[in-house]
Amino acid sequence: MHLHIISWDFLCCYTVPKTQGHLPLQHCPNYIRLDRMAPVFHAAGRDLLRVPSCPLLPKHPLMDASTGWAGTMTTHFFPVYPWDKSSLKSMPVDLQQFEKLDAYALKVNVKNSVEELVKALLKQARTDLEKVRAIWMWICHHIEYDIVGYHNKSQLSSKPIDVLQTGKSICEGYAGLFEQMCSIAGIQCMKLSGYSKGYGYKMGQTFTGDSDHAWNAVHLDGRWHLLDSTWGSGAVDDSFTKFTFRYNEFYFLTHPALFINNHFPDNSNWQLLKPTLTLKDFENNMLHNSNFYMLGLLTAHPETAVIQTVNGKASVSVDCRSATLFTFKLKGTDEYGLMTLKKHGMKLDIYPQKTGSHKLQIFAKPSKASEDVYNCVLEYVVECKSVDKAMRFPKDLHQPVGPSWFTERQGFLRPSHPDPIIHTNDGRCSVTFTLGKDISILASLHSDNSSLTEDMRRRHIMQIHRGNQIELKIHLPHAGNFVLKIYAKKKSDPGNYDYIFNYLITCLNTEVKWPAFPQSYSKWVEDYEILEPLSGLLPANRNVQFKLKMHGIAKVLVQAENTYPLTQSRGYWEGTCNTSGCREVFVMVHENANHSFYSHVLKYEVETQ
């Protein structure tokens, strides 16, 4: 035997000397928190509970190498591999209808004999499916992994009665108890053995020698179905000292085209697939953990576990049924990539900044999840032969980048720039959106090579409102890569602004050096607009033309060394100011003709002599 270490979500394989048993192990600190009392699929996963009918195929021999049992039975094959995306299960299952049965099974406390336990469980089970469900739930929630037995085989027994009375076992005991309980209940059940991809599994590794895992097949509604109660039960900590029950619904009646992803039976007939996979296929195939499917994810590209960069770049994409949030880590950081959300998935471009092998992890969570817990769903190895130094991203860049279905939900509609990167040659650009109702926004500019104060980060961006349209006009202070961060809150909400999303703005023109826009004060109303001068830094000793769009104002003055009134014409206030002899220029408004005081609305700096 080989040791098989598993996590409750990511299932890989770890090989050690013979007869050391099978052990569950936590893989990822970010895991799905499934309710043990009432297992629930993510909504996208629930949609996958429908399964198409399969044709009845001719009789064929089935044999399990671990038991020596052989016979001729009529069964259904699942004719499609890879997975046809129709269902996570191999037969229609409504988890909500199981809630009362599940709760009952968890409360049954009989340990004097396997027969008495089955008798108690079947009091609430009418159909064969309900019988299997009750047995499955009881084992997954009452048999813990035998850590002591794993370390000391002299104290280990896999006999069903010993497993029942001690409440502990390794995978051989889980599968043996399940088989005997089903037999007592009148359900045909087989204990299967084979190779598995559990914790410690290395991508692309080969499998040789004895089997390293055991699981079961049950016969329901005229066909065989697969399940793994060891992997459905829980996990131990990294030090192998504590077991934690952590129920995993995925391994109950798993669709064979998904089960084969990490279970390779000794007898290929027990794949329940046509055509069957070879061991080489099993070794080469990409490993998707249970989170991948339970979150409603469908496919990932590339389908190979090792990715080669091309000109310093590697790309990954994921397709899913419904809106899902993603993040990633390349060697523990998200600095070396550009992830964009799509309506039905995501796209990620990776630019490693060192040659060699890099571990890439993809994480996901449902868009409506209440907790900020992302689950590891994919792992790749990125082989980088050359580095693209030009694709170094600012540290302030937050993933994902660019607008998406998520930003639409936050009220940012019809973006002028749907792509995550904005390229500008002259250092100027503008981004427009249609805003939802009652939204106030804040934007700031960030760069690794700038010493901009918080105020100046905002003053290189000008907001222009026209009805429900907003334009963000950006003037870059110098060449380089910048992050445009956008925050929002409800106008009626006195609280802080929440981060929504960001763009990456790039400019290669080293001659770019735009000054900030003028400073605005609280009396500058949202739908006012500056047409000229846009620069917050005015030339000295010059006549400067002013044109401002403001409404509800009685008078407008420009205060320099002297005071210059602006005149109103067709909704605009226009005039000229001379900057001689002053360091600052203010625009002031007289809001009410009956009042004598003016309010400052804009402030300009004047170039020094």
Steps between C-alpha positions, in 0.01 A plus 500: 500500500596865461410782730232719352474845652195701401359841571131568529510686170821459303568135436851398408721201567790443736692170483683337792596141583259210486225436764497853641134564420311803376483838667294817449686828525403864474642650182393861475427753778219636285231235492126476439310508826230243435232445764548145623136473608353613168742473206440765239640553153581846372206601281700437185581152624133439584417563135724204415293243687307408186644205312405376152384144452765253386438210264503147637809321375560126461597289798868497584720355774600715795772404741660672796864412553486574872221248572537247221123526438395441143164479333292598203266791555291734292613858548497842336814657369537873484590527131662843507847598611607770568215617721194614304425777759151364558524404867736461793316183595453167324125504570242768583541610861303770683698588810209693652291183506779335701506761777272313745664167423848649540412656835352171620800295390742727683311448829498118486735369770527119476840336539434150634466341155504596134163326452333703776647822360363430152162403648483834683604701194245334271206606719489829308621367161249364249678483164835343421640847437386615844656190658834575335471865599434418866799261513723753323407787731546290814848382400616843382399659831581224750820331378811707546836437345709271720811708557640264764438201276671678216814543712478158668361219286486260797210705635320515166203287395290545187234243598153661481408419861830644626456812286148544639591452865819708497357766266834512320662357191700558185351489149496118493279505809271773370440309177462163677243632748308668220495174302373293792231751601370510143497120486290485817267761351458289185701733278760361261829666591863445406821604672738622231872570508732697277725802466398848612622856469508623857699745708866496401419400145750648259365612164603258226621231740469132408324231704662159560474220751207419729174694514498792740130559570162330546145618425159357408252438219127452568232365268194727479226529239662244272850647489815528708596825674823610669566658840788554743403533867862552612532811290148605598573496873761756596866586546791499742741780573845529348664333800278188473381546858140617471212391278219743414171390351455705183220359289543501121184433299691474173604137556145365534389338171758702308464505121753241374655746254586718803588215737767377256673834547660370821393132535647234268362152581708184465231362271430749221136382473439676832571834338140465372611686190505419133759518371709441812811701575845350506731548796705732280189711438438513875858606568498774235156646561460835680386461861188695596413491869145468633469876555542551126177317422299591811545869423343448159823518302495309173831504315850641531749573224767390445412143593860409571641544851829647378489824297786636292531879468517655153708820494472516877121458512266214592120510492230312692122523462209346691140457386216481750121491511440814705674812626803399706778701662861390447846580624840337453846453647821452302769392745285643778425843348258652249747766379603324178171465317196668354167336581172610340152377589267384226124443522559126501853465630834676507819552302846527651826607336812414700839672457756331730792730581745212545579203281435148627200316644226693678198366692174665385186464713153616395241577771126560465187574699129553416416860415239515777706326768461672837853409612817620336637147463649402166547129430794352314357352178798456266876459511748529215874503460617788279831437325658835410792510255516877447380804696300793360642786710258748343208324673583596854180612666468767772471361852170682548336311212215295644365181341278467305572793268257694283118520488285186516162363602606580858548871428166505316337373819662793682336744256780558245330436165612523136872572557681677215800272565391137554862377498714507817793693347481856364792606280575871451778656295463863610426424868132594475192278494140499613263226616122534495218304665128516541444511876219337692282712725627659819869423438785726599849402385858571594804424281874508564819435304782277630850420375808332644718781361304798631515680832150641454318605814148367551360836390711507182399142414144628471587830332643326193145380437208729417140386537252637247131421554239531224170364621556133586827495301835547666834565333830453678760715326855390587826695451807298596785675689764295311551189289460152649235260626219640713204354685169685473306398811128567513296515821128558551228547759136597506452876505253452782757303700719716728754217532826432322556418136542131411758378250331371181764432232808632321659547159862476395610811304828482306702778337843454340555863393774631727421862403162484674474731803146622559424721800207421727153643442399802714405440859124510561316594818174380650295768319609353165183309412515153339355605164718812461760468225835662416556554129810715544755527647524127583852523635527580870830677429463832312781679310639815668443849358247381245140562412310176567158425350236356736188311393294325766160331487308582817134554582305672776772762545451877520863609439842344433832667576858394431729629777867548400708816572184670384141381485348405162126442462378231260195560285223250438419391147283201400559315828876568514696750708787643295772759534873571522735526796859628513737302722763774549615556857322203664578145613139374517177562311155431649161466337224635727124492460227726630210260546230751592474853367356611835808381690833680513743210550675277246593132529823347366439216253836453318866568571783521242875524555714742294841401367792660682715751311 
